[in-house]
Amino acid sequence: MFKTLITAAAVLGVTLAVAAPPASAAPKVAVLSSSNAWAIAPGATWSWAPITTTSADPRVANDIVQARLQNAVEFNMAAHGLQQTGPAGAQFLVSYHVRLQNRVEPKASRDYGRVCGWRGCVSGWGPGAVDLQRYTEGVLVIDILDASTGQLVWRAASERKVSAKDATQARINRMVADMTKTLPSA
């Protein structure tokens, strides 16, 4: 009987550990820069890199979202003193990539059920129920390449839960501004 209780407690611990949500759902921004990143200084020139692939996801593969993303990048590059030019005179080429992925997150409910044993039943203790929360995870990557060598000089990636509300110009502007904080300012 004692072994059964220990085994049940071990299974319960594993069940709750698996069902626990991640510690934070806040956006994560990662910045990667090479030793040549110092050259991205106010007054430097940039142009859009030629588009090599497009997203097949209709949530972002449309003219409205693409225009909002381009506007946000152009605005933030100008805010850092970088000048947009044609491809021939640019020191840097800029591109962005978007990925959306549907996710499912198990989450333990607050209803912890009822457990019965040889001494009777106890309410409010036990494995409870596990709810599955469906959401969309979005990743936006902005790359800055050296135009003469094609080498990556700077990259920022933002990963977070997203919804249709995040496709507004204001929210995209805030996300790109957060991503470009590490660029030199004018």
N, CA and C atoms as an extended XYZ file, in Angstrom:
558
Properties=species:S:1:pos:R:3:atomname:S:1:resname:S:1:resid:I:1 pbc="F F F"
N         0.834       -1.195        0.000 N   MET     1
C         0.000        0.000        0.000 CA  MET     1
C         0.879        1.260        0.000 C   MET     1
N         1.941        1.244        0.836 N   PHE     2
C         2.828        2.397        0.905 CA  PHE     2
C         3.500        2.636       -0.440 C   PHE     2
N         3.912        1.538       -1.133 N   LYS     3
C         4.508        1.668       -2.458 CA  LYS     3
C         3.530        2.289       -3.444 C   LYS     3
N         2.259        1.931       -3.340 N   THR     4
C         1.239        2.461       -4.230 CA  THR     4
C         1.106        3.968       -4.052 C   THR     4
N         1.123        4.447       -2.795 N   LEU     5
C         1.017        5.888       -2.545 CA  LEU     5
C         2.233        6.626       -3.085 C   LEU     5
N         3.427        6.054       -2.913 N   ILE     6
C         4.629        6.706       -3.427 CA  ILE     6
C         4.579        6.760       -4.947 C   ILE     6
N         4.168        5.672       -5.580 N   THR     7
C         4.063        5.639       -7.038 CA  THR     7
C         3.040        6.653       -7.527 C   THR     7
N         1.881        6.730       -6.851 N   ALA     8
C         0.848        7.692       -7.234 CA  ALA     8
C         1.368        9.125       -7.099 C   ALA     8
N         2.121        9.388       -6.011 N   ALA     9
C         2.675       10.734       -5.822 CA  ALA     9
C         3.703       11.051       -6.905 C   ALA     9
N         4.505       10.063       -7.285 N   ALA    10
C         5.491       10.289       -8.344 CA  ALA    10
C         4.806       10.569       -9.674 C   ALA    10
N         3.757        9.818       -9.996 N   VAL    11
C         3.014       10.050      -11.238 CA  VAL    11
C         2.369       11.420      -11.217 C   VAL    11
N         1.805       11.814      -10.062 N   LEU    12
C         1.197       13.137       -9.933 CA  LEU    12
C         2.233       14.222      -10.179 C   LEU    12
N         3.428       14.079       -9.601 N   GLY    13
C         4.484       15.070       -9.798 CA  GLY    13
C         4.870       15.192      -11.256 C   GLY    13
N         4.966       14.068      -11.957 N   VAL    14
C         5.295       14.094      -13.373 CA  VAL    14
C         4.171       14.736      -14.164 C   VAL    14
N         2.918       14.414      -13.833 N   THR    15
C         1.769       14.972      -14.542 CA  THR    15
C         1.740       16.489      -14.401 C   THR    15
N         1.953       16.992      -13.186 N   LEU    16
C         1.915       18.444      -12.992 CA  LEU    16
C         3.106       19.125      -13.660 C   LEU    16
N         4.260       18.465      -13.654 N   ALA    17
C         5.426       19.069      -14.302 CA  ALA    17
C         5.210       19.180      -15.807 C   ALA    17
N         4.600       18.172      -16.409 N   VAL    18
C         4.340       18.202      -17.843 CA  VAL    18
C         3.267       19.224      -18.175 C   VAL    18
N         2.272       19.381      -17.299 N   ALA    19
C         1.151       20.260      -17.583 CA  ALA    19
C         1.434       21.724      -17.261 C   ALA    19
N         2.531       22.010      -16.574 N   ALA    20
C         2.819       23.393      -16.189 CA  ALA    20
C         3.154       24.225      -17.423 C   ALA    20
N         2.616       25.457      -17.507 N   PRO    21
C         2.908       26.317      -18.654 CA  PRO    21
C         4.317       26.871      -18.567 C   PRO    21
N         4.863       27.372      -19.668 N   PRO    22
C         6.181       27.986      -19.622 CA  PRO    22
C         6.198       29.180      -18.677 C   PRO    22
N         7.378       29.479      -18.152 N   ALA    23
C         7.507       30.529      -17.145 CA  ALA    23
C         7.078       31.898      -17.658 C   ALA    23
N         7.338       32.200      -18.914 N   SER    24
C         7.025       33.531      -19.411 CA  SER    24
C         6.503       33.465      -20.839 C   SER    24
N         5.509       34.269      -21.125 N   ALA    25
C         4.987       34.350      -22.482 CA  ALA    25
C         5.370       35.687      -23.108 C   ALA    25
N         6.273       36.407      -22.466 N   ALA    26
C         6.699       37.711      -22.966 CA  ALA    26
C         7.514       37.532      -24.246 C   ALA    26
N         7.507       38.547      -25.120 N   PRO    27
C         8.292       38.435      -26.343 CA  PRO    27
C         9.774       38.292      -26.031 C   PRO    27
N        10.443       37.476      -26.822 N   LYS    28
C        11.881       37.298      -26.670 CA  LYS    28
C        12.551       37.932      -27.885 C   LYS    28
N        13.538       38.774      -27.640 N   VAL    29
C        14.291       39.395      -28.732 CA  VAL    29
C        15.748       38.981      -28.574 C   VAL    29
N        16.299       38.427      -29.633 N   ALA    30
C        17.710       38.038      -29.646 CA  ALA    30
C        18.405       38.828      -30.737 C   ALA    30
N        19.579       39.368      -30.412 N   VAL    31
C        20.354       40.146      -31.379 CA  VAL    31
C        21.709       39.476      -31.552 C   VAL    31
N        22.098       39.324      -32.801 N   LEU    32
C        23.377       38.737      -33.159 CA  LEU    32
C        24.110       39.751      -34.031 C   LEU    32
N        25.350       40.087      -33.674 N   SER    33
C        26.083       41.040      -34.509 CA  SER    33
C        27.513       40.570      -34.688 C   SER    33
N        28.059       40.866      -35.855 N   SER    34
C        29.435       40.486      -36.161 CA  SER    34
C        30.380       41.592      -35.706 C   SER    34
N        31.657       41.341      -35.895 N   SER    35
C        32.653       42.352      -35.536 CA  SER    35
C        32.584       43.570      -36.455 C   SER    35
N        31.910       43.438      -37.590 N   ASN    36
C        31.752       44.559      -38.523 CA  ASN    36
C        30.504       45.396      -38.240 C   ASN    36
N        29.768       45.083      -37.198 N   ALA    37
C        28.526       45.796      -36.898 CA  ALA    37
C        28.766       47.270      -36.584 C   ALA    37
N        29.993       47.627      -36.190 N   TRP    38
C        30.304       49.033      -35.899 CA  TRP    38
C        30.091       49.913      -37.123 C   TRP    38
N        30.172       49.328      -38.319 N   ALA    39
C        30.014       50.105      -39.551 CA  ALA    39
C        28.573       50.557      -39.779 C   ALA    39
N        27.631       49.948      -39.052 N   ILE    40
C        26.224       50.371      -39.169 CA  ILE    40
C        26.073       51.598      -38.268 C   ILE    40
N        26.483       52.713      -38.772 N   ALA    41
C        26.483       53.946      -37.989 CA  ALA    41
C        25.564       54.962      -38.664 C   ALA    41
N        25.122       55.965      -37.914 N   PRO    42
C        24.308       57.010      -38.535 CA  PRO    42
C        24.992       57.555      -39.782 C   PRO    42
N        24.220       57.705      -40.846 N   GLY    43
C        24.749       58.180      -42.117 CA  GLY    43
C        25.038       57.039      -43.087 C   GLY    43
N        25.105       55.809      -42.593 N   ALA    44
C        25.337       54.666      -43.478 CA  ALA    44
C        24.128       54.501      -44.405 C   ALA    44
N        24.360       53.949      -45.578 N   THR    45
C        23.279       53.775      -46.554 CA  THR    45
C        22.858       52.311      -46.625 C   THR    45
N        21.572       52.123      -46.923 N   TRP    46
C        21.037       50.762      -47.007 CA  TRP    46
C        19.974       50.687      -48.093 C   TRP    46
N        19.705       49.474      -48.530 N   SER    47
C        18.661       49.210      -49.510 CA  SER    47
C        18.039       47.861      -49.165 C   SER    47
N        16.856       47.640      -49.690 N   TRP    48
C        16.227       46.337      -49.488 CA  TRP    48
C        16.990       45.286      -50.264 C   TRP    48
N        17.224       44.143      -49.654 N   ALA    49
C        17.865       43.009      -50.335 CA  ALA    49
C        16.867       42.420      -51.322 C   ALA    49
N        17.365       41.859      -52.415 N   PRO    50
C        16.438       41.201      -53.348 CA  PRO    50
C        15.689       40.079      -52.626 C   PRO    50
N        14.408       39.967      -52.887 N   ILE    51
C        13.591       38.934      -52.232 CA  ILE    51
C        13.877       37.600      -52.905 C   ILE    51
N        14.281       36.621      -52.094 N   THR    52
C        14.590       35.299      -52.645 CA  THR    52
C        13.449       34.314      -52.410 C   THR    52
N        12.784       34.439      -51.289 N   THR    53
C        11.645       33.554      -51.003 CA  THR    53
C        10.543       34.369      -50.362 C   THR    53
N         9.334       33.892      -50.492 N   THR    54
C         8.211       34.534      -49.816 CA  THR    54
C         7.495       33.498      -48.980 C   THR    54
N         6.825       33.946      -47.946 N   SER    55
C         6.067       33.048      -47.078 CA  SER    55
C         4.800       32.596      -47.793 C   SER    55
N         4.505       31.326      -47.680 N   ALA    56
C         3.278       30.804      -48.279 CA  ALA    56
C         2.106       30.947      -47.319 C   ALA    56
N         2.365       31.398      -46.107 N   ASP    57
C         1.308       31.540      -45.107 CA  ASP    57
C         0.466       32.767      -45.443 C   ASP    57
N        -0.819       32.579      -45.754 N   PRO    58
C        -1.657       33.711      -46.167 CA  PRO    58
C        -1.857       34.766      -45.076 C   PRO    58
N        -1.558       34.429      -43.822 N   ARG    59
C        -1.705       35.413      -42.742 CA  ARG    59
C        -0.685       36.531      -42.862 C   ARG    59
N         0.453       36.263      -43.509 N   VAL    60
C         1.474       37.297      -43.677 CA  VAL    60
C         1.864       37.512      -45.129 C   VAL    60
N         1.515       36.587      -46.005 N   ALA    61
C         1.873       36.708      -47.430 CA  ALA    61
C         0.806       37.498      -48.162 C   ALA    61
N         0.664       38.762      -47.780 N   ASN    62
C        -0.280       39.639      -48.472 CA  ASN    62
C         0.295       41.048      -48.481 C   ASN    62
N        -0.196       41.856      -49.390 N   ASP    63
C         0.352       43.200      -49.579 CA  ASP    63
C         0.209       44.090      -48.346 C   ASP    63
N        -0.858       43.930      -47.587 N   ILE    64
C        -1.094       44.796      -46.427 CA  ILE    64
C        -0.046       44.557      -45.348 C   ILE    64
N         0.145       43.305      -44.958 N   VAL    65
C         1.121       42.998      -43.900 CA  VAL    65
C         2.536       43.314      -44.378 C   VAL    65
N         2.849       42.986      -45.627 N   GLN    66
C         4.188       43.268      -46.154 CA  GLN    66
C         4.479       44.765      -46.147 C   GLN    66
N         3.508       45.586      -46.537 N   ALA    67
C         3.698       47.046      -46.538 CA  ALA    67
C         3.898       47.560      -45.114 C   ALA    67
N         3.151       47.027      -44.156 N   ARG    68
C         3.305       47.457      -42.757 CA  ARG    68
C         4.682       47.090      -42.219 C   ARG    68
N         5.152       45.890      -42.535 N   LEU    69
C         6.484       45.483      -42.094 CA  LEU    69
C         7.559       46.371      -42.725 C   LEU    69
N         7.449       46.622      -44.019 N   GLN    70
C         8.429       47.483      -44.689 CA  GLN    70
C         8.410       48.890      -44.112 C   GLN    70
N         7.217       49.449      -43.866 N   ASN    71
C         7.117       50.785      -43.277 CA  ASN    71
C         7.782       50.833      -41.905 C   ASN    71
N         7.556       49.818      -41.100 N   ALA    72
C         8.136       49.788      -39.758 CA  ALA    72
C         9.658       49.715      -39.819 C   ALA    72
N        10.194       48.877      -40.697 N   VAL    73
C        11.648       48.766      -40.826 CA  VAL    73
C        12.227       50.078      -41.357 C   VAL    73
N        11.627       50.648      -42.391 N   GLU    74
C        12.131       51.897      -42.955 CA  GLU    74
C        12.106       53.025      -41.922 C   GLU    74
N        11.021       53.123      -41.164 N   PHE    75
C        10.901       54.160      -40.135 CA  PHE    75
C        11.985       53.998      -39.077 C   PHE    75
N        12.197       52.778      -38.610 N   ASN    76
C        13.180       52.558      -37.551 CA  ASN    76
C        14.611       52.701      -38.041 C   ASN    76
N        14.875       52.342      -39.274 N   MET    77
C        16.220       52.557      -39.822 CA  MET    77
C        16.498       54.062      -39.911 C   MET    77
N        15.510       54.835      -40.372 N   ALA    78
C        15.673       56.296      -40.445 CA  ALA    78
C        15.837       56.893      -39.049 C   ALA    78
N        15.136       56.360      -38.068 N   ALA    79
C        15.253       56.857      -36.695 CA  ALA    79
C        16.662       56.652      -36.141 C   ALA    79
N        17.373       55.684      -36.669 N   HIS    80
C        18.752       55.440      -36.254 CA  HIS    80
C        19.757       56.145      -37.160 C   HIS    80
N        19.269       57.007      -38.050 N   GLY    81
C        20.143       57.805      -38.900 CA  GLY    81
C        20.658       57.084      -40.137 C   GLY    81
N        20.084       55.961      -40.465 N   LEU    82
C        20.509       55.224      -41.655 CA  LEU    82
C        19.690       55.708      -42.842 C   LEU    82
N        20.353       55.890      -43.988 N   GLN    83
C        19.706       56.474      -45.161 CA  GLN    83
C        19.404       55.401      -46.208 C   GLN    83
N        18.153       55.360      -46.645 N   GLN    84
C        17.758       54.399      -47.665 CA  GLN    84
C        18.124       54.930      -49.043 C   GLN    84
N        18.770       54.094      -49.853 N   THR    85
C        19.160       54.465      -51.216 CA  THR    85
C        18.808       53.318      -52.160 C   THR    85
N        19.176       53.454      -53.379 N   GLY    86
C        19.013       52.369      -54.346 CA  GLY    86
C        20.048       51.285      -54.090 C   GLY    86
N        19.854       50.111      -54.654 N   PRO    87
C        20.770       48.995      -54.404 CA  PRO    87
C        22.214       49.267      -54.835 C   PRO    87
N        22.406       50.084      -55.855 N   ALA    88
C        23.761       50.325      -56.362 CA  ALA    88
C        24.641       51.083      -55.371 C   ALA    88
N        24.072       52.028      -54.628 N   GLY    89
C        24.885       52.839      -53.724 CA  GLY    89
C        24.805       52.438      -52.269 C   GLY    89
N        24.208       51.327      -51.953 N   ALA    90
C        23.993       50.944      -50.553 CA  ALA    90
C        25.197       50.228      -49.958 C   ALA    90
N        25.507       50.582      -48.704 N   GLN    91
C        26.545       49.872      -47.958 CA  GLN    91
C        25.990       48.567      -47.374 C   GLN    91
N        24.691       48.584      -47.072 N   PHE    92
C        24.060       47.427      -46.429 CA  PHE    92
C        22.772       47.053      -47.145 C   PHE    92
N        22.451       45.775      -47.090 N   LEU    93
C        21.182       45.267      -47.615 CA  LEU    93
C        20.361       44.748      -46.435 C   LEU    93
N        19.092       45.077      -46.446 N   VAL    94
C        18.212       44.704      -45.331 CA  VAL    94
C        17.117       43.786      -45.847 C   VAL    94
N        16.815       42.763      -45.050 N   SER    95
C        15.699       41.876      -45.374 CA  SER    95
C        15.012       41.469      -44.076 C   SER    95
N        13.811       40.948      -44.209 N   TYR    96
C        13.107       40.420      -43.045 CA  TYR    96
C        12.428       39.117      -43.438 C   TYR    96
N        12.183       38.308      -42.444 N   HIS    97
C        11.545       37.014      -42.645 CA  HIS    97
C        10.525       36.827      -41.535 C   HIS    97
N         9.371       36.276      -41.874 N   VAL    98
C         8.312       36.038      -40.904 CA  VAL    98
C         7.939       34.569      -40.939 C   VAL    98
N         7.773       33.987      -39.755 N   ARG    99
C         7.295       32.617      -39.666 CA  ARG    99
C         6.196       32.561      -38.621 C   ARG    99
N         5.086       31.951      -38.969 N   LEU   100
C         3.993       31.722      -38.036 CA  LEU   100
C         3.811       30.219      -37.895 C   LEU   100
N         3.605       29.781      -36.650 N   GLN   101
C         3.404       28.358      -36.415 CA  GLN   101
C         2.332       28.174      -35.352 C   GLN   101
N         1.368       27.318      -35.655 N   ASN   102
C         0.320       27.009      -34.687 CA  ASN   102
C         0.903       26.095      -33.616 C   ASN   102
N         0.604       26.398      -32.365 N   ARG   103
C         1.127       25.642      -31.219 CA  ARG   103
C        -0.017       25.241      -30.300 C   ARG   103
N         0.258       24.235      -29.482 N   VAL   104
C        -0.667       23.794      -28.441 CA  VAL   104
C         0.130       23.730      -27.147 C   VAL   104
N        -0.407       24.335      -26.093 N   GLU   105
C         0.275       24.370      -24.800 CA  GLU   105
C        -0.619       23.722      -23.749 C   GLU   105
N        -0.142       22.661      -23.085 N   PRO   106
C        -0.946       22.074      -22.010 CA  PRO   106
C        -0.892       22.974      -20.780 C   PRO   106
N        -2.004       23.115      -20.114 N   LYS   107
C        -2.062       23.973      -18.939 CA  LYS   107
C        -2.940       23.304      -17.888 C   LYS   107
N        -2.419       23.175      -16.675 N   ALA   108
C        -3.186       22.570      -15.590 CA  ALA   108
C        -4.299       23.517      -15.172 C   ALA   108
N        -5.483       22.956      -14.992 N   SER   109
C        -6.600       23.799      -14.562 CA  SER   109
C        -6.571       23.958      -13.052 C   SER   109
N        -7.339       24.889      -12.546 N   ARG   110
C        -7.428       25.124      -11.098 CA  ARG   110
C        -8.357       24.123      -10.421 C   ARG   110
N        -9.076       23.366      -11.191 N   ASP   111
C        -9.985       22.368      -10.640 CA  ASP   111
C        -9.181       21.101      -10.391 C   ASP   111
N        -8.765       20.885       -9.144 N   TYR   112
C        -7.886       19.779       -8.830 CA  TYR   112
C        -8.603       18.486       -8.467 C   TYR   112
N        -9.859       18.383       -8.720 N   GLY   113
C       -10.566       17.113       -8.607 CA  GLY   113
C       -10.660       16.535       -7.212 C   GLY   113
N       -10.923       15.231       -7.153 N   ARG   114
C       -11.147       14.515       -5.901 CA  ARG   114
C       -10.375       13.212       -5.964 C   ARG   114
N        -9.618       12.921       -4.910 N   VAL   115
C        -8.831       11.699       -4.837 CA  VAL   115
C        -9.332       10.885       -3.661 C   VAL   115
N        -9.573        9.602       -3.893 N   CYS   116
C       -10.059        8.720       -2.831 CA  CYS   116
C        -9.031        7.646       -2.542 C   CYS   116
N        -8.848        7.336       -1.291 N   GLY   117
C        -7.917        6.301       -0.849 CA  GLY   117
C        -8.534        5.483        0.272 C   GLY   117
N        -7.720        4.729        0.974 N   TRP   118
C        -8.231        3.848        2.018 CA  TRP   118
C        -8.763        4.619        3.226 C   TRP   118
N        -8.408        5.893        3.386 N   ARG   119
C        -8.903        6.701        4.512 CA  ARG   119
C       -10.066        7.610        4.121 C   ARG   119
N       -10.528        7.507        2.912 N   GLY   120
C       -11.631        8.348        2.477 CA  GLY   120
C       -11.223        9.188        1.274 C   GLY   120
N       -12.012       10.223        1.007 N   CYS   121
C       -11.789       11.068       -0.167 CA  CYS   121
C       -11.332       12.457        0.246 C   CYS   121
N       -10.491       13.033       -0.548 N   VAL   122
C        -9.991       14.387       -0.317 CA  VAL   122
C       -10.300       15.197       -1.566 C   VAL   122
N       -10.963       16.339       -1.380 N   SER   123
C       -11.254       17.217       -2.507 CA  SER   123
C       -10.170       18.274       -2.621 C   SER   123
N        -9.968       18.754       -3.832 N   GLY   124
C        -9.004       19.827       -4.056 CA  GLY   124
C        -7.574       19.347       -4.123 C   GLY   124
N        -7.363       18.050       -4.273 N   TRP   125
C        -6.010       17.523       -4.388 CA  TRP   125
C        -6.015       16.444       -5.456 C   TRP   125
N        -5.040       16.406       -6.258 N   GLY   126
C        -4.973       15.398       -7.310 CA  GLY   126
C        -4.495       16.023       -8.599 C   GLY   126
N        -4.438       15.225       -9.642 N   PRO   127
C        -3.869       15.716      -10.889 CA  PRO   127
C        -4.702       16.782      -11.577 C   PRO   127
N        -6.005       16.853      -11.300 N   GLY   128
C        -6.837       17.862      -11.942 CA  GLY   128
C        -6.970       17.631      -13.427 C   GLY   128
N        -7.414       18.621      -14.105 N   ALA   129
C        -7.622       18.515      -15.548 CA  ALA   129
C        -6.526       19.279      -16.281 C   ALA   129
N        -6.271       18.875      -17.479 N   VAL   130
C        -5.302       19.568      -18.322 CA  VAL   130
C        -6.057       20.146      -19.510 C   VAL   130
N        -5.970       21.464      -19.652 N   ASP   131
C        -6.589       22.141      -20.791 CA  ASP   131
C        -5.514       22.369      -21.845 C   ASP   131
N        -5.913       22.261      -23.085 N   LEU   132
C        -4.992       22.545      -24.177 CA  LEU   132
C        -5.309       23.915      -24.738 C   LEU   132
N        -4.340       24.825      -24.654 N   GLN   133
C        -4.525       26.168      -25.183 CA  GLN   133
C        -3.825       26.260      -26.534 C   GLN   133
N        -4.585       26.651      -27.539 N   ARG   134
C        -4.043       26.780      -28.895 CA  ARG   134
C        -3.693       28.251      -29.143 C   ARG   134
N        -2.534       28.465      -29.732 N   TYR   135
C        -2.094       29.816      -30.034 CA  TYR   135
C        -1.173       29.779      -31.254 C   TYR   135
N        -0.847       30.964      -31.742 N   THR   136
C         0.077       31.087      -32.872 CA  THR   136
C         1.360       31.732      -32.373 C   THR   136
N         2.482       31.101      -32.683 N   GLU   137
C         3.780       31.654      -32.346 CA  GLU   137
C         4.326       32.333      -33.598 C   GLU   137
N         4.748       33.566      -33.443 N   GLY   138
C         5.300       34.308      -34.568 CA  GLY   138
C         6.760       34.638      -34.345 C   GLY   138
N         7.539       34.548      -35.401 N   VAL   139
C         8.946       34.928      -35.351 CA  VAL   139
C         9.194       35.921      -36.485 C   VAL   139
N         9.735       37.072      -36.138 N   LEU   140
C        10.149       38.074      -37.121 CA  LEU   140
C        11.659       38.210      -37.013 C   LEU   140
N        12.341       38.071      -38.144 N   VAL   141
C        13.799       38.203      -38.189 CA  VAL   141
C        14.135       39.348      -39.137 C   VAL   141
N        14.995       40.250      -38.677 N   ILE   142
C        15.495       41.339      -39.518 CA  ILE   142
C        16.997       41.130      -39.679 C   ILE   142
N        17.447       41.077      -40.931 N   ASP   143
C        18.864       40.874      -41.244 CA  ASP   143
C        19.438       42.108      -41.915 C   ASP   143
N        20.679       42.448      -41.556 N   ILE   144
C        21.436       43.485      -42.237 CA  ILE   144
C        22.718       42.828      -42.741 C   ILE   144
N        22.906       42.901      -44.063 N   LEU   145
C        24.071       42.279      -44.700 CA  LEU   145
C        24.994       43.341      -45.275 C   LEU   145
N        26.276       43.046      -45.301 N   ASP   146
C        27.244       43.909      -45.960 CA  ASP   146
C        26.994       43.775      -47.462 C   ASP   146
N        26.703       44.874      -48.141 N   ALA   147
C        26.342       44.821      -49.560 CA  ALA   147
C        27.498       44.349      -50.435 C   ALA   147
N        28.722       44.633      -50.041 N   SER   148
C        29.860       44.255      -50.886 CA  SER   148
C        30.232       42.778      -50.743 C   SER   148
N        30.038       42.205      -49.580 N   THR   149
C        30.438       40.810      -49.362 CA  THR   149
C        29.256       39.847      -49.257 C   THR   149
N        28.075       40.374      -48.950 N   GLY   150
C        26.918       39.516      -48.736 CA  GLY   150
C        26.913       38.841      -47.377 C   GLY   150
N        27.866       39.194      -46.517 N   GLN   151
C        27.970       38.589      -45.185 CA  GLN   151
C        26.989       39.238      -44.214 C   GLN   151
N        26.414       38.412      -43.342 N   LEU   152
C        25.508       38.905      -42.307 CA  LEU   152
C        26.300       39.740      -41.305 C   LEU   152
N        25.823       40.962      -41.055 N   VAL   153
C        26.490       41.864      -40.120 CA  VAL   153
C        25.695       41.973      -38.817 C   VAL   153
N        24.365       41.972      -38.922 N   TRP   154
C        23.507       42.172      -37.747 CA  TRP   154
C        22.198       41.440      -37.974 C   TRP   154
N        21.688       40.797      -36.940 N   ARG   155
C        20.400       40.107      -37.023 CA  ARG   155
C        19.675       40.267      -35.694 C   ARG   155
N        18.387       40.576      -35.786 N   ALA   156
C        17.522       40.607      -34.608 CA  ALA   156
C        16.337       39.690      -34.889 C   ALA   156
N        15.961       38.923      -33.887 N   ALA   157
C        14.822       38.018      -34.019 CA  ALA   157
C        13.908       38.212      -32.820 C   ALA   157
N        12.626       38.346      -33.098 N   SER   158
C        11.620       38.496      -32.053 CA  SER   158
C        10.665       37.314      -32.145 C   SER   158
N        10.465       36.648      -31.023 N   GLU   159
C         9.583       35.483      -30.972 CA  GLU   159
C         8.533       35.727      -29.894 C   GLU   159
N         7.258       35.518      -30.258 N   ARG   160
C         6.189       35.740      -29.280 CA  ARG   160
C         4.887       35.128      -29.756 C   ARG   160
N         3.946       35.047      -28.832 N   LYS   161
C         2.592       34.645      -29.207 CA  LYS   161
C         1.967       35.809      -29.946 C   LYS   161
N         1.274       35.524      -31.041 N   VAL   162
C         0.660       36.584      -31.833 CA  VAL   162
C        -0.792       36.245      -32.144 C   VAL   162
N        -1.526       37.288      -32.483 N   SER   163
C        -2.914       37.131      -32.931 CA  SER   163
C        -3.127       38.127      -34.067 C   SER   163
N        -4.308       38.142      -34.624 N   ALA   164
C        -4.621       39.068      -35.717 CA  ALA   164
C        -4.463       40.526      -35.261 C   ALA   164
N        -4.642       40.804      -33.966 N   LYS   165
C        -4.491       42.166      -33.437 CA  LYS   165
C        -3.062       42.687      -33.582 C   LYS   165
N        -2.087       41.771      -33.672 N   ASP   166
C        -0.690       42.180      -33.781 CA  ASP   166
C        -0.300       42.638      -35.175 C   ASP   166
N        -1.199       42.542      -36.134 N   ALA   167
C        -0.895       42.944      -37.511 CA  ALA   167
C        -1.180       44.422      -37.773 C   ALA   167
N        -1.510       45.199      -36.734 N   THR   168
C        -1.740       46.628      -36.929 CA  THR   168
C        -0.406       47.337      -37.119 C   THR   168
N        -0.423       48.474      -37.782 N   GLN   169
C         0.818       49.228      -38.015 CA  GLN   169
C         1.460       49.624      -36.693 C   GLN   169
N         0.671       50.048      -35.717 N   ALA   170
C         1.222       50.492      -34.433 CA  ALA   170
C         1.950       49.349      -33.717 C   ALA   170
N         1.370       48.171      -33.703 N   ARG   171
C         2.011       47.037      -33.006 CA  ARG   171
C         3.256       46.556      -33.748 C   ARG   171
N         3.197       46.544      -35.066 N   ILE   172
C         4.380       46.153      -35.832 CA  ILE   172
C         5.491       47.178      -35.615 C   ILE   172
N         5.142       48.472      -35.576 N   ASN   173
C         6.145       49.517      -35.316 CA  ASN   173
C         6.820       49.292      -33.963 C   ASN   173
N         6.022       48.988      -32.925 N   ARG   174
C         6.587       48.763      -31.583 CA  ARG   174
C         7.515       47.546      -31.573 C   ARG   174
N         7.113       46.486      -32.266 N   MET   175
C         7.928       45.280      -32.289 CA  MET   175
C         9.273       45.549      -32.980 C   MET   175
N         9.236       46.227      -34.119 N   VAL   176
C        10.475       46.517      -34.844 CA  VAL   176
C        11.336       47.500      -34.048 C   VAL   176
N        10.727       48.467      -33.385 N   ALA   177
C        11.486       49.413      -32.557 CA  ALA   177
C        12.210       48.675      -31.433 C   ALA   177
N        11.539       47.701      -30.826 N   ASP   178
C        12.148       46.898      -29.767 CA  ASP   178
C        13.313       46.078      -30.317 C   ASP   178
N        13.159       45.586      -31.527 N   MET   179
C        14.200       44.760      -32.145 CA  MET   179
C        15.425       45.587      -32.532 C   MET   179
N        15.222       46.836      -32.942 N   THR   180
C        16.338       47.653      -33.453 CA  THR   180
C        16.970       48.538      -32.384 C   THR   180
N        16.644       48.324      -31.127 N   LYS   181
C        17.211       49.148      -30.056 CA  LYS   181
C        18.736       49.150      -30.029 C   LYS   181
N        19.337       48.050      -30.453 N   THR   182
C        20.795       47.948      -30.349 CA  THR   182
C        21.535       48.587      -31.531 C   THR   182
N        20.803       49.082      -32.521 N   LEU   183
C        21.460       49.783      -33.621 CA  LEU   183
C        21.949       51.145      -33.122 C   LEU   183
N        23.076       51.642      -33.641 N   PRO   184
C        23.526       52.980      -33.250 CA  PRO   184
C        22.485       54.039      -33.599 C   PRO   184
N        22.347       55.041      -32.762 N   SER   185
C        21.368       56.110      -33.016 CA  SER   185
C        22.054       57.374      -33.482 C   SER   185
N        21.268       58.178      -34.199 N   ALA   186
C        21.767       59.465      -34.714 CA  ALA   186
C        21.914       60.457      -33.583 C   ALA   186
